[in-house]
């Protein structure tokens, strides 16, 4: 299993190093020592904790969809000309950018600060790993 240093675990979960240390101390997250005697956590345990602690805003649309990747967030930027628009939505720690017609922006009533849902349905999803990992 992959071993992940405390500082990296904290970054992946968007919490402080101290929070990860508290989780280790109270038994929420198991730890061990690596070859350099640094405290590390098991990657699978960290992934399970990340999923368990994920707080996703409810999709306010109430619409059923086949697409499983829905990101609820706030519109943070709109760049629009007469035909096309680029809309940026901040969905938690994720920035999602969509290109659409300017007409669609107007019809949806999108404006800075409005709630929007980015729905992603893709047949191709590229997965990468850090350099040196196999």
C-alpha positions in Angstrom: 0.0 0.0 0.0 1.2 3.5 -0.7 2.5 5.4 2.3 1.7 9.1 2.5 3.5 11.7 4.6 1.5 13.8 7.1 2.0 17.0 5.2 0.9 15.5 1.9 -2.1 13.8 3.6 -3.1 17.2 5.0 -2.9 18.8 1.5 -5.0 16.1 -0.1 -7.8 16.6 2.5 -7.5 20.4 2.7 -6.8 20.3 6.4 -3.8 21.2 8.6 -1.0 18.9 9.5 -2.2 19.2 13.1 -5.6 17.9 12.2 -4.0 14.8 10.6 -1.9 14.3 13.7 -5.0 14.6 15.9 -6.7 11.9 13.7 -3.7 9.7 14.2 -3.6 10.3 18.0 -7.4 9.5 18.4 -7.2 6.4 16.2 -9.2 7.9 13.3 -6.3 7.4 10.9 -3.7 4.6 11.4 -0.1 5.5 11.0 3.4 3.8 10.8 7.0 4.9 10.3 8.7 4.8 6.9 12.3 3.8 6.2 13.4 7.3 7.3 11.4 7.1 10.6 8.9 9.7 9.4 5.3 9.2 10.4 3.2 8.1 7.4 -0.4 7.0 6.8 -1.7 4.3 4.6 -3.0 5.5 1.3 -6.1 3.3 1.3 -7.0 4.4 4.9 -6.6 8.0 3.8 -8.7 7.5 0.7 -11.5 6.0 2.8 -11.3 8.9 5.3 -11.5 11.4 2.4 -14.6 9.7 1.0 -16.2 9.5 4.5 -15.5 13.2 5.2 -16.5 14.5 1.8 -19.2 17.1 2.2 -20.9 17.7 -1.1 -23.6 20.3 -1.5 -27.0 19.0 -2.5 -27.8 19.3 -6.2 -30.7 21.9 -6.0 -32.0 21.0 -9.4 -33.7 17.7 -8.3 -33.2 16.3 -11.8 -32.2 12.7 -12.4 -29.2 12.2 -14.8 -27.0 9.5 -16.1 -23.9 11.7 -15.5 -22.4 10.9 -12.2 -19.9 13.8 -12.0 -21.9 16.8 -10.8 -20.1 19.7 -9.1 -22.2 22.3 -7.3 -20.5 25.7 -6.9 -20.5 29.4 -7.3 -19.9 31.3 -10.6 -16.6 33.2 -10.1 -16.0 34.6 -13.6 -17.7 35.1 -16.9 -15.9 36.2 -20.0 -18.5 36.8 -22.8 -18.6 38.2 -26.3 -21.5 38.3 -28.7 -21.4 34.6 -29.5 -19.5 32.6 -26.9 -18.8 32.7 -23.2 -16.3 31.2 -20.7 -17.9 30.5 -17.3 -15.7 29.6 -14.3 -17.3 27.8 -11.3 -15.6 27.2 -8.0 -16.8 23.9 -6.7 -15.2 23.5 -3.3 -11.4 23.2 -4.0 -12.1 22.5 -7.7 -12.2 25.1 -10.5 -14.4 24.1 -13.4 -14.5 26.0 -16.6 -17.2 25.7 -19.3 -17.4 27.1 -22.8 -20.9 27.8 -23.9 -22.9 30.2 -26.0 -23.6 33.7 -24.7 -27.2 33.0 -25.3 -27.0 30.0 -22.8 -25.4 32.3 -20.2 -28.3 34.7 -20.5 -31.0 32.0 -20.6 -29.6 30.3 -17.4 -29.4 33.7 -15.7 -25.7 33.1 -14.8 -24.0 35.9 -13.0 -21.1 36.3 -10.7 -21.9 34.7 -7.3 -24.8 32.6 -8.6 -25.1 28.9 -7.8 -24.4 26.6 -10.7 -24.0 22.9 -11.3 -21.3 21.6 -13.6 -22.3 18.3 -15.1 -19.5 16.3 -16.7 -20.2 13.2 -18.8 -17.1 12.1 -20.6 -16.1 8.9 -22.4 -12.4 9.8 -21.9 -11.0 10.5 -18.5 -7.2 10.8 -18.3 -5.6 9.6 -15.0 -2.0 10.6 -14.2 0.3 9.7 -11.3 3.2 11.7 -9.9 6.6 11.3 -11.7 8.5 8.3 -10.5 5.4 6.3 -9.4 4.4 3.2 -11.2 
